[in-house]
Amino acid sequence: MVSSRWRRGLIATTGAMLALTSVGVGVSATAQAATKHKAPKHIRVAYLSYALANSYDAPMLAAAKAVAAADGVAVTVFDANNSYTTQVAQLQDVINSGQYQGVITQPIYGAALVPAVKKALAKHIKVVNIDQILGSNYASDGIEVRGLSANVVFFPSKIGSQLAQLTLQACGSASPCKVGLVHNFEGYEPDSEITKTFTAGLGSKATIVDQVDGQYNQATALTQVQDMLVANPDVNVIVGSDQDCEGAQAALAAAKNTTTKLVCYGASAAGLAGVKSGAWFADVAQAPASEGQLGMIALIKAIRTGKNSGVINPVAKLPDHGILTKATVGKFTAQWPG
């Protein structure tokens, strides 16, 4: 299904960010390794954004641009504004122009973008994929397109499983435990895969009593969760993205509800503050700035040296498997506002 990307995003530890900064400093050194690879004198790359207005994309793009600027690489940004057909057309334009040596993709609908990516590779344009799945397997971060220079992504099934684990913890002794699920563009990816693995992870230990769609929007989630609380005032746990949880927190406050717990994903600045204060039970981390930085490093390396970087896990070095609780939140630093 199409992946609607009003994304949110995430975090990295201070140590991880320092490590990434050190890696970024070494990007220029890749030119020294290009002894057997004929690297272009002037490099121009295309950055295919799913939506420039999205606060989750902003740190990704900024980090990628910073790496490129440090290495004298020109970046042209294309804004698909959440339209996968526009994104496919933009990539085709990049290919036809003959002006670019590399492309960073942020798929809106990964399966639809694959044919154009293959055309780019056939034209000897280096391609690095970041954030979203390029292909159709949402349960793996493996490369699905032969010849891709790097794949720097999270995979939705893991987030769903982590959310289920945290939800059961939040349920405590509640029996039955009643859960409210806030979707984000229901029926589209990554929401479908997150929902699938989340539901499977709950098993028979908790019941989803209501489902609404927050669309990664705080105001929308506020209205939707208010309706949820009217229909299910005894809901034990509400689950959603950070934007959803911001809206849900406001709805709970308006209803003077101090018992329903929030389990969220994104680890934005709002998320870290919510977990730290105890308003949110837990949060699952992602890392948009790290993805943008690592993706551009890999792309420049591929263009200069011809060497691929394979699969790069942007959250692999996060503490506690990227799970934020009140006990661990101090180990994390937000990469986006929420």
N, C-alpha and C positions, 0 to 999 in steps of 0.2 A: 504494500500500500504506500501511498504518498506520505512523505515525512514532513508534516507542517512544522516549520522551524521558527516559532517565536521563542527562541531559546533563552534559557537561563544559563546558569553556569556555575562557576565554581572557584576552586581554591587551590592553594598549595601551601605547604609549610614554608616558613621563612628559610629554612635550610635548603629545601628543594629549589626555591626561587634563586637563592644564591648560587646553587650548583648550576642551574640553567643559565644564569648570567655568565658564569665562567665559561660554559660551553659556547655561549653566543660570542664571547670575545675571541674565541678561536676559529670562528667561521672563515675569516680571511686566510687563515693558514691552509685551508683546503686547496687554495690555488697552488700551493707549493707541491701538492701531491699530484698535480695534473701533468705529470711528465709524459704519460703515454696517451693522454686524452686531450684532444684538440678543443680547448675551451674557448668560447667566444670572448672577444675583447670587451664588449659591452653587453651586459645581461639585462633583459627586460622580461618580467614575469607578470602573469595575470592572476588576480585573486578573485575567485568567484564566490562572493558573499551571498548567503541566503536572504539576508535582510539587514541593511546597514542601520536601520532604526532600532534594532534589537540590542538591548543592553548587555546581552550575553555575547553577542558577536563583537561588540566594541573592543573589549580587551584582547580578543583573539587577533583582530586586525591590527591593533596598535602594537602588539608584541611582534607580529610578523613584519610590520613596516620598520620597526626598530632594528631588527636583525638585517633586513635588506639595506637600510640606510647606512649601517655600519660597514657594509661590504660593497657599497657603491652600486647596488642593484636597483633598477627602476621598477616600481610596482604600479600597475594599472588595476583599479578596483572596479568590478562589475557587480551591480546590485540587482538580484533577481526578485527582491521584494516578495519572497515566499511563493513564487510561481515556478514550478519545476519545468514547465515548458519554456518559460523565459530563460531559465538557467541553461537548458540544453541548447537553445538558440545562441546564447552568449558564448558558450564553449565552441560552437561551430564557427562563430564569427572570429574568435581568437585563432582557431586553426586556419581559416581561410585568409586571415590577414598576413600570415607569414612573418609577423613581427615579434613573436614571443618564443623564448627558449624554454620556458617553464610555466606550469599552471598549478595553483593550489585550488582544490575543490572542496566545497562544503555542501555536500549533497542535500537537496530538499527531498528528492525521491531517487535514491541510489540506483535502483534498477534501470530507470529511464536514462540516467547519465552515462551508464556503462558503454553503450555503442559509440558515443562521441569521444569518450576517454580513449577507447581503442583506436579511433581515428587519429587522435592527437599523438598517441604513442607511435603509430605507424608513420607519422610525419617527423619522428625523432624529437618530439616535444616532451620534456620531462614532466611527469605529473606526480604530485604528492596530495594525498587525501587526508583531510583533518575533520575531526569532531563527529561526523555522521557516517553511517555505513555506506560504502560504495559497492552496491550489489544487493543481495537479498537475504543474506544470513545475518540476522540480528542477534544471534546467540554467540557470536565470535568476533574477534578483532582481526582475524586472518585476512590476508590479501586475496581478493576474489578476481582481480584483473591482472593477468600476467604482464609484467613489465613496469608495474607501478613502482616508483622510486621509494615511497614510504607510505605507511598507513598509521596515522596518529589519531586514534579514536577511542571512545568509550563504547561498550556494547550494552544495549538496553536490558537484555535479560539479566545481567548481573545487578543492575539497579533494582529491578523488580524483586529479585531474590533478597537483596539487602533490606528493602523496604518491608518485605514480609517478616523477616527476622526481627526487625525493630518494632514492628506493629505488635507481634506476639509478646514481646517484652513489655510494651506499653499497656497491653491488655491486662497484665498482672493476673489477678485472681478472678477477673470478670468472667462469668459463665452464664449464658453465652456472651462472648465479646462481640459487640456490634461495631462495625467499621463503616465509615463513610469514605468513598473514593472520589477524588476530584481528578477527572481526566484532563487531558490537554489535546484538543482536537481528536475526539474519540473516533476510533476506526482508522486512524492514520499512524504512521511510525514517527517517533519511537513509542508512542502511547500504547499501541496494540501489543507490542512485545513486553513492555513493562507490565501491562495489565495481566497478560498471560502468565508470566512467571510469578507475579505478585499473588495472584489468585491461587496458583498451584502451591506456593509457599505457605499460604495460610492453612490449606487443607481443611480439616473439619474443626480446627481449633478456634476459628473466628468466622463470622458471617458478615458479608458485605450487604448492608441493609439499604444503602442508597448510593447512587452514582450520578454525578453532575459533571459539567464541563467548564473548567475555569479558563481554558485557552491561554494559559501562561499570562494571565492578566489579573492584577490584584483587584480591580474594581469589579470585574466579571465574577471572580471567585467569591467576593464578599456577598454579592446578591445571591449566587447559587448556594452558598453555604448557609445563608440566612434561611432560605427555603428548606434546606436539608434539616436544619435544627427545628423548624416548625413541625416538619413531618416526623422527625426522629429526635426528640429532645434528650433521649437517653443514650445517644450514640457515644461509644467509649473512646474511639480513635478516629481522627480524620487524617487522610493521607493525600499528598499532592506535591507539586513542585513548590519551590520557594515562593513564587508569586502567588500561588494558590494559598499557601499557608499564611502569607501576609494578609490576604483577604479573609481567610478563615479566622485568624487571630482577632481581627476587628469584629467579625460576626459574633465570636464567642464573648468578647468584651461587652458588646451591645446587649447580648442576651444574659449577661451576668453569669455566664457558665464558666466555672472554675475547675470542672472535673474532666472534661473532654481533652484528650491529649492530641498533639500534632506531631506527625511523622512526615518528614519532608525530604526533598532532594534538590541540590544545587549548591549549598554551602556558600551562598552570597553573603555580603555584609549584613543584610537583614537576617539571614539564616543564622549566622554566627551570633548575632545579638540576641536572637530569639532563644537559641539553645543556652547561651550563657545566663540569660535572665531566668530560665526555667519555663518561659512561655511556650517553648517548643520542647518536645520530648527528645527528639534526635533529628539528625540530618545526614544525608548521604552526599559525599563530595564528588565534584567534577572539577575540571581545570582548563577553562577556555584560554587564558593567557599562555599557559604552558603549551597547549596544543598549537597555538599560532606561532610561538617561538620555535618549538621543536620542528614544526612543519616547514618553516622557512629555512631553518638550518639544513634540513635534509634536502630540500629542493636545490639550494645553492651548491651543496656538496655534489649532488647528482649532475648538475650542469657543468660544474668546474672539473670534476674528476671522473664522471661516468659511473660512479659507484652508488648502489642503492643502499638504503638503510633498513629496509624491511619493516617489520611491525614495531612500533614504538608505543609503549603504554604510558600515557601522560599522568596516570595516578598511581603508578606502581610503587613509588617511593613515599607515598603519603602514610602517615602513622595510622595504626589501628584499622587498617584496610579501608581507609577513607570514611570511617564512621565517626560522626561527631555526636558526642553526648556532653552533658554538663561536666563530666570528669575529664574529657579529652579535648574540648573545644579550644583550650588555650594553646594547643599544638598547631593550630591552623591559622592561615591568613587568607582573607577573602580576595578573590580576583575580579569580582564584579559586584555591583551594588544590589541587585535584586529587583 
